[in-house]
Amino acid sequence: MRKSLKTFLAVVALLIAIPSMAQINEKPFVVPELREWKGAEGKFVPGENLRIAYPAKDEALQKIAMQFAEDYRAMFNVEPEVVAGKGKKGDIVLSIKKDKKLNKEGYNVKIGDKIEITAPAKEGVF
């Protein structure tokens, strides 16, 4: 499971880095391959006060957020703050959201003024 999180962090790092290389973000090469990609203009640059937000009282997502923060620190030497709540501009926000198109390990990543990671189950968020 830990290897999956590191793979996911690598994907997020690529998704963050690639926008600076093109006007319209092109589909990145990642393993496993992305099933669907919708590139757009813009970029997200993590700030020094990066936070990882999860829904309050969701212990499973809290554990995932804490693991994400630990792995992010190991990779980038910055440890994001883990917070309960909806998240705000500049945050990475984890949440469970029903999606009939995805299996329990599927997920969506939306990058705007914050990064929103949604999945129908905790396995997908992880």
C-alpha positions as CSV (number, residue, x, y, z in Angstrom):
1,M,0.0,0.0,0.0
2,R,2.9,2.4,0.8
3,K,4.4,1.8,-2.7
4,S,1.0,2.9,-4.2
5,L,1.2,6.2,-2.2
6,K,4.7,6.9,-3.4
7,T,3.6,6.2,-7.0
8,F,0.7,8.6,-6.5
9,L,3.0,11.3,-5.0
10,A,5.2,10.9,-8.1
11,V,2.1,11.3,-10.3
12,V,1.0,14.5,-8.4
13,A,4.6,15.8,-8.7
14,L,4.5,15.3,-12.4
15,L,1.0,16.8,-12.7
16,I,2.3,19.9,-10.8
17,A,5.5,20.2,-12.9
18,I,4.1,19.6,-16.3
19,P,1.9,22.7,-16.5
20,S,5.0,24.9,-16.6
21,M,6.1,23.2,-19.8
22,A,3.1,23.8,-21.9
23,Q,0.2,26.2,-22.5
24,I,-2.4,23.4,-22.4
25,N,-1.3,20.7,-20.1
26,E,-0.6,17.6,-22.1
27,K,-1.3,14.1,-20.8
28,P,1.7,13.0,-18.7
29,F,3.4,9.6,-19.0
30,V,2.8,7.8,-15.7
31,V,2.5,4.2,-14.5
32,P,-0.2,3.1,-14.3
33,E,-1.4,4.9,-17.3
34,L,-4.1,7.5,-16.8
35,R,-7.5,6.4,-18.1
36,E,-8.7,9.9,-18.9
37,W,-7.0,13.3,-19.0
38,K,-8.4,16.7,-19.5
39,G,-5.6,19.3,-19.7
40,A,-6.2,23.0,-19.2
41,E,-4.3,26.2,-18.8
42,G,-2.6,27.1,-15.6
43,K,-0.4,25.5,-12.9
44,F,-0.3,24.7,-9.2
45,V,2.8,25.5,-7.3
46,P,2.8,24.1,-3.7
47,G,3.6,26.9,-1.2
48,E,5.7,26.7,1.9
49,N,2.6,26.4,4.0
50,L,1.2,23.4,2.1
51,R,-1.6,21.6,4.0
52,I,-3.4,18.3,3.4
53,A,-7.0,18.5,4.4
54,Y,-9.4,15.7,5.0
55,P,-13.1,15.6,6.2
56,A,-13.4,16.0,10.0
57,K,-14.0,12.7,11.9
58,D,-12.9,10.5,9.0
59,E,-10.2,8.5,10.6
60,A,-9.4,6.5,7.5
61,L,-8.7,9.7,5.5
62,Q,-6.8,11.2,8.4
63,K,-4.4,8.2,8.4
64,I,-4.0,8.6,4.6
65,A,-3.4,12.3,4.9
66,M,-0.7,11.7,7.6
67,Q,1.0,9.1,5.5
68,F,0.8,11.4,2.5
69,A,2.5,14.2,4.6
70,E,5.2,11.8,5.8
71,D,6.0,10.6,2.2
72,Y,5.9,14.2,0.9
73,R,8.4,15.2,3.5
74,A,10.7,12.2,2.6
75,M,10.5,13.2,-1.1
76,F,10.7,17.0,-0.9
77,N,12.0,17.8,2.6
78,V,8.9,19.7,3.4
79,E,6.2,18.3,5.8
80,P,2.7,19.6,5.0
81,E,0.4,20.3,7.9
82,V,-2.5,17.8,8.1
83,V,-5.8,19.5,9.0
84,A,-9.5,18.4,9.4
85,G,-11.9,20.4,7.2
86,K,-12.8,21.4,3.7
87,G,-9.5,22.9,2.8
88,K,-8.7,26.2,1.1
89,K,-6.6,27.7,-1.7
90,G,-3.2,26.1,-1.8
91,D,-4.2,22.9,0.0
92,I,-4.3,19.3,-1.1
93,V,-7.8,18.1,-0.2
94,L,-8.8,14.4,0.2
95,S,-12.4,13.3,0.1
96,I,-14.7,10.4,-0.6
97,K,-17.2,11.0,-3.3
98,K,-19.5,8.5,-5.1
99,D,-18.6,8.0,-8.8
100,K,-20.2,5.1,-10.7
101,K,-17.5,5.3,-13.3
102,L,-14.8,4.3,-10.9
103,N,-14.0,1.2,-9.0
104,K,-12.9,1.4,-5.3
105,E,-9.3,2.0,-6.3
106,G,-10.1,4.6,-8.9
107,Y,-9.7,8.3,-8.2
108,N,-10.0,11.8,-9.7
109,V,-7.5,14.6,-9.3
110,K,-8.6,18.1,-10.0
111,I,-5.9,20.8,-10.0
112,G,-7.0,24.4,-9.7
113,D,-6.2,26.9,-6.8
114,K,-6.0,23.7,-4.7
115,I,-5.6,20.0,-5.5
116,E,-8.7,17.9,-4.9
117,I,-8.3,14.2,-4.8
118,T,-11.7,12.3,-4.7
119,A,-12.5,8.7,-4.9
120,P,-15.5,6.4,-4.1
121,A,-13.5,4.6,-1.4
122,K,-10.5,5.1,0.8
123,E,-8.4,2.8,-1.4
124,G,-8.8,5.2,-4.3
125,V,-7.8,8.2,-2.2
126,F,-4.7,6.3,-1.0
